[in-house]
């Protein structure tokens, strides 16, 4: 219980970390339309759910405690480090913050925020000119901002998986995919054949190894 009381119930940390990652994303994404706010709100809900279990109440560890203690004896699952479940389950019993899943998590989160920032600059410039965003990340994928949110959330899943966020993640991916299709329908209505040509040349979320738009990367 000493580990539990020391590691969890830290609701000020829940609020602080949630605010940091939500405000940080907001500074790059800058939602304007109802659709923007909807996509950003889903990301914010994921972040709050994540940090609520990371520092507040470890619901996943409580629900799985019987199975976890049976299969991983000797691990104090109410110590904070044990919340890095992938590191524990794959046998990384040293400091989980230097484990392979945590390092990959950091790379995905950092890369997601970089992509979010880079995409917003291109999109903002294109919207002011009433043009199709084709440069930077948009030369590789049609929806880099949604891809950025997916990378960030998947990175957090690798770092601290919970039942709630694991359940939320595929739902959010589907919702982002639907929002992307609605945006494309609006773009076709606005730009017509120009956007259809861009859509044929550029994948939606997963970049090709070679792409005819590569030279437009800046």
C-alpha positions as CSV (number, residue, x, y, z in Angstrom):
1,X,0.0,0.0,0.0
2,X,2.9,2.3,0.5
3,X,3.8,2.0,-3.1
4,X,0.2,2.6,-4.1
5,X,-0.3,5.6,-2.0
6,X,3.0,7.1,-3.2
7,X,2.5,6.3,-6.9
8,X,-1.1,7.2,-7.4
9,X,-3.7,9.7,-6.3
10,X,-1.6,12.5,-7.7
11,X,-4.4,14.4,-9.3
12,X,-2.5,17.7,-9.6
13,X,0.0,15.8,-11.8
14,X,-2.9,14.5,-13.8
15,X,-4.1,18.0,-14.4
16,X,-0.6,19.4,-15.0
17,X,0.5,16.7,-17.6
18,X,-2.9,16.7,-19.3
19,X,-2.8,20.5,-19.6
20,X,0.8,20.5,-21.0
21,X,0.1,18.0,-23.8
22,X,-3.3,19.4,-24.7
23,X,-2.0,23.0,-24.8
24,X,1.1,22.0,-26.6
25,X,-1.0,20.3,-29.3
26,X,-3.4,23.2,-29.4
27,X,-0.5,25.6,-30.1
28,X,0.3,23.6,-33.2
29,X,-3.1,22.5,-34.4
30,X,-5.1,25.7,-33.7
31,X,-8.6,24.3,-34.4
32,X,-11.1,26.6,-36.1
33,X,-14.0,24.7,-37.5
34,X,-16.4,22.4,-35.7
35,X,-14.6,19.5,-37.3
36,X,-11.3,20.7,-36.1
37,X,-12.6,21.0,-32.5
38,X,-14.1,17.6,-32.7
39,X,-10.9,15.9,-33.7
40,X,-8.9,17.9,-31.1
41,X,-11.5,17.1,-28.4
42,X,-11.0,13.4,-29.0
43,X,-7.3,13.7,-28.7
44,X,-7.8,15.7,-25.4
45,X,-10.1,13.0,-24.0
46,X,-7.5,10.3,-24.8
47,X,-4.8,12.3,-23.0
48,X,-6.9,12.9,-19.9
49,X,-7.8,9.2,-19.8
50,X,-4.2,8.3,-20.1
51,X,-2.8,10.5,-17.3
52,X,-5.8,9.7,-15.0
53,X,-4.5,6.2,-14.9
54,X,-0.8,7.1,-15.0
55,X,-1.0,9.3,-11.9
56,X,-4.5,9.2,-10.6
57,X,-6.3,5.9,-10.3
58,X,-4.7,2.7,-11.9
59,X,-7.9,1.1,-13.0
60,X,-6.2,-1.2,-15.5
61,X,-3.8,-2.5,-12.9
62,X,-6.6,-3.1,-10.4
63,X,-8.7,-5.0,-13.0
64,X,-5.8,-7.1,-14.2
65,X,-4.0,-7.5,-10.9
66,X,-5.0,-11.2,-10.5
67,X,-3.8,-12.2,-14.0
68,X,-0.7,-10.0,-13.7
69,X,0.5,-11.2,-10.3
70,X,-0.1,-14.8,-11.5
71,X,2.0,-14.5,-14.6
72,X,4.6,-12.0,-13.4
73,X,5.3,-13.0,-9.7
74,X,7.6,-10.7,-7.7
75,X,6.5,-7.5,-9.5
76,X,4.9,-4.8,-7.4
77,X,2.2,-3.7,-9.8
78,X,1.2,-0.8,-7.6
79,X,4.6,0.7,-7.9
80,X,4.6,3.4,-10.6
81,X,7.3,1.8,-12.8
82,X,5.1,-1.3,-13.2
83,X,2.5,0.7,-15.1
84,X,4.9,0.5,-18.1
85,X,3.3,-2.9,-18.8
86,X,4.9,-3.6,-22.1
87,X,8.4,-3.2,-20.5
88,X,7.4,-5.6,-17.7
89,X,5.7,-8.2,-19.9
90,X,8.6,-8.4,-22.2
91,X,11.1,-8.8,-19.4
92,X,12.7,-5.3,-19.2
93,X,13.0,-5.1,-15.4
94,X,15.5,-2.3,-15.3
95,X,14.5,1.4,-15.5
96,X,11.5,1.3,-17.8
97,X,12.2,4.9,-19.0
98,X,15.3,3.6,-20.9
99,X,13.5,0.5,-22.1
100,X,12.9,-0.1,-25.9
101,X,9.2,0.5,-25.8
102,X,9.6,3.8,-23.9
103,X,12.3,5.0,-26.3
104,X,10.1,4.1,-29.3
105,X,7.2,5.9,-27.5
106,X,9.2,9.1,-27.2
107,X,10.3,9.0,-30.8
108,X,6.6,8.6,-32.0
109,X,5.4,11.3,-29.6
110,X,8.1,13.7,-30.7
111,X,7.6,12.9,-34.3
112,X,3.9,13.3,-34.0
113,X,4.2,16.8,-32.5
114,X,6.8,17.8,-35.2
115,X,4.5,16.6,-37.9
116,X,1.6,18.5,-36.4
117,X,3.6,21.7,-36.3
118,X,5.0,21.3,-39.8
119,X,1.6,20.4,-41.3
120,X,-0.2,23.4,-39.7
121,X,2.3,25.9,-41.2
122,X,1.6,24.5,-44.7
123,X,-2.1,24.3,-44.2
124,X,-2.4,27.8,-42.8
125,X,-0.4,29.3,-45.8
126,X,-2.5,27.3,-48.3
127,X,-5.8,28.4,-46.7
128,X,-4.8,32.1,-46.8
129,X,-4.0,31.7,-50.5
130,X,-7.2,29.6,-51.1
131,X,-5.0,26.8,-52.5
132,X,-4.6,23.1,-52.0
133,X,-2.0,22.3,-49.4
134,X,0.6,20.3,-51.4
135,X,3.9,21.2,-49.8
136,X,5.8,19.9,-46.8
137,X,4.1,16.9,-45.2
138,X,1.2,17.3,-47.6
139,X,3.4,16.3,-50.4
140,X,3.7,12.8,-48.7
141,X,0.2,12.3,-47.2
142,X,-3.1,14.1,-47.6
143,X,-3.9,14.2,-43.9
144,X,-0.7,14.7,-41.9
145,X,-2.4,16.3,-39.0
146,X,-4.7,13.4,-38.3
147,X,-1.7,11.1,-38.8
148,X,0.2,13.2,-36.2
149,X,-2.5,12.6,-33.6
150,X,-2.5,8.9,-34.3
151,X,1.3,8.8,-33.9
152,X,1.2,10.7,-30.6
153,X,-1.6,8.5,-29.2
154,X,0.1,5.3,-30.3
155,X,3.3,6.5,-28.7
156,X,1.5,7.0,-25.4
157,X,0.0,3.5,-25.7
158,X,3.4,2.0,-26.0
159,X,4.6,3.9,-23.0
160,X,1.6,3.3,-20.7
161,X,-1.2,1.0,-22.1
162,X,-4.5,1.0,-20.3
163,X,-7.8,-0.7,-21.0
164,X,-9.6,2.6,-21.6
165,X,-7.0,4.0,-24.0
166,X,-6.5,0.7,-25.9
167,X,-10.3,0.6,-26.4
168,X,-10.4,4.3,-27.4
169,X,-7.5,4.1,-29.9
170,X,-9.1,2.1,-32.8
171,X,-12.3,4.1,-32.4
172,X,-10.4,7.3,-32.7
173,X,-8.6,6.0,-35.8
174,X,-11.9,5.2,-37.5
175,X,-13.3,8.6,-36.5
176,X,-10.3,10.4,-37.9
177,X,-10.6,8.5,-41.1
178,X,-14.2,9.5,-41.5
179,X,-13.4,13.1,-40.7
180,X,-10.7,13.0,-43.4
181,X,-13.2,11.7,-46.0
182,X,-15.6,14.6,-45.1
183,X,-12.8,17.1,-45.5
184,X,-11.9,15.6,-48.9
185,X,-15.5,15.9,-50.0
186,X,-15.4,19.6,-49.1
187,X,-12.1,20.0,-50.9
188,X,-13.4,18.4,-54.1
189,X,-16.4,20.7,-54.0
190,X,-14.1,23.7,-53.6
191,X,-11.2,22.7,-55.9
192,X,-12.8,20.2,-58.2
193,X,-10.4,18.3,-60.5
194,X,-7.3,19.8,-59.0
195,X,-8.0,18.1,-55.7
196,X,-9.0,14.9,-57.4
197,X,-5.6,14.8,-59.2
198,X,-3.8,15.5,-55.9
199,X,-5.8,12.7,-54.2
200,X,-4.8,10.2,-56.9
201,X,-1.1,11.1,-56.5
202,X,-0.9,11.3,-52.8
203,X,-1.8,8.6,-50.2
204,X,-4.2,9.5,-47.3
205,X,-2.1,8.5,-44.3
206,X,0.7,6.1,-45.1
207,X,3.4,7.7,-47.3
208,X,4.9,5.7,-50.2
209,X,8.6,5.1,-50.4
210,X,8.5,7.0,-53.7
211,X,6.0,9.8,-54.4
212,X,5.6,12.1,-57.4
213,X,5.1,15.0,-54.9
214,X,8.5,14.4,-53.2
215,X,10.1,17.4,-54.8
216,X,7.5,19.6,-53.2
217,X,8.7,18.8,-49.7
218,X,10.2,21.9,-48.0
